[in-house]
Amino acid sequence: MFKGRSVIEIMVLAFTFVVAFAICGLGVLIVVVEANNPEADTGVIANTLSTLVSGILGALLGLLAGKASNGTSLSDRPEDRKDKDDRGEPL
């Protein structure tokens, strides 16, 4: 699964799985609490959920933008650049 992937790709995949699990868990928690006790205040949990989503999206987009601003393509892998210098030109 991880063979042939760059470190950035593995980080993004792992980060995405952790965040998806947290978002789904908080969403289910809100539904369960509201179903059991409709008068309960779930505003704090909902605020945490929205903050988590926006923070994670910002982190993922920043990671991708940082990778793209290096002058390399997001699909480049380290093994593809063995015969090239830092600018991507042949040695």
C-alpha positions, 0 to 999 in steps of 0.5 A: 500500500505504501510502497512507491509513495512519497512521504507527503502522500503518506502523511496526507493519507494518514492525516486524512484517515485520522481526521475522517474518523474524528469527524465521523465520531463527532457527528455520530456523537451529536446525533446520539446526544440529540436523539437521547436528550433533545434539550441537551446543548450540543453547541460546543460539540458542533463548534468543535466539529466545525473548527476541526473541519476548517483547521484540517482543510487549512492544514491539508491545503497548506501542505499541498500548496507548500509541495506545489510551490517547490517547483515540483509537481505533486505527482513527482516521486523522489525516485523520478528525480535521481538524474536531475538537479534541484530545478529539475534539469538533467545533470 
